[in-house]
Amino acid sequence: MTDVLTFSSKELLDLRRDPLLIILIGFLSVAVVISVLVGAADFRIQLDAYNQYAQQLANSGSGTPAAPPQLFPLQLLRGGVEYIEILGALFAVVLGYGTVAKEKHRGTLQLMLTRPIGRFAIAGGKLLGLSVVWLVVVAFLTVVSIITISTVGGASLTWHDLIRVVIAAMLAWVYLMFWSALAIALTVLSRQLSTGLIVGLVVWLVIVLILPQIGDTMDPDNQVPGGLFASLQIKKADELAVMAHFTWFDDIRNGIEVSSIEKHFERLTFGFLGIKEQYNQQPLAYIWGDLFPYAITLAVATLASAFFALVATTRRMLQRK
């Protein structure tokens, strides 16, 4: 355990000096702020359009307008979550790769292996160090999100909202650790460092971009802004009746989507933040009960990725050329 803490401390010192970490925090922070600004501006546009519509109805004496649009503060984080699930995962791959690559580039690997260290000391230290780094990053982004929503977003957060934001942050930490641990394992198993990075980026490309995009494209309701059935003014009951004839197609589409760990993270965070309408303003117990399988899959995948990194990082694999 002492060896693991020693290597973890070394990893934290190295990452603290790495400009990539500052770039990572700065870039994701700006992305979160911009996403909240865009979401708040979009709501103001909807509210202005409603006010104009209501005024026209009042002038014509046509009756009472529908209820005005509501601002649900946590829904402003949609863009920030999407940045984390796509670009955050990319940064996690690069950081995981860098923890192994730097040792070989600097020639410190051979020095480390001359010490009588434990079997899992190197990999365990790197994973522990990265876990602390990602905890700091996620905590910083959480504070930025809360401040941005409360100021430029023009919304106030309740204690229940803060709890939901913290849950989403914990899910983000687990998700990012999955990618960093996977990148460590792939880099160690590659004979050439460039191969490890390329394989990691290919896996990221398939899981984060290709598979979810295929699933989204196969969903007919995503082909029209606002939803296909809504644009055709089809009621929900009729929509369900139509889709009942295509259950096999929807099963295939959903199967492609959930084969991506990114979709598990997205559905969990969208649920707890109320971004997905069916979970908006619902109790946490209801959301947790409905999304529990996704949480199990995300946790198991991250543990498996960490175990993969621990098992793959051996003296023989590290010294292979």
ABEGO torsion letter per residue (X at the ends): XAAAAAAAAAAAAAAAABAAAAAAAAAAAAAAAAAAAAAAAAAAAAAAAAAAAAAAAAAAGAEBBBBBBBBBAAAAAAAAAAAAAAAAAAAAAAAAAAAAAAAAAAGAAAAAAABBBBAAAAAAAAAAAAAAAAAAAAAAAAAAAAAAAABAAGBBBBAAAAAAAAAAAAAAAAAAAAAAAAAAAAAAABABAAAAAAAAAAAAAAAAAAAAAAAAAABAAAABBGEAAAAAGBBAAAAAAAAAAAAAAAAAAAAAAAABAAAAAAAAAAAAAGABAAABGBBAAAAAAAAAAAAAAAAAAAAAAAAAAAAABBAAAAABX
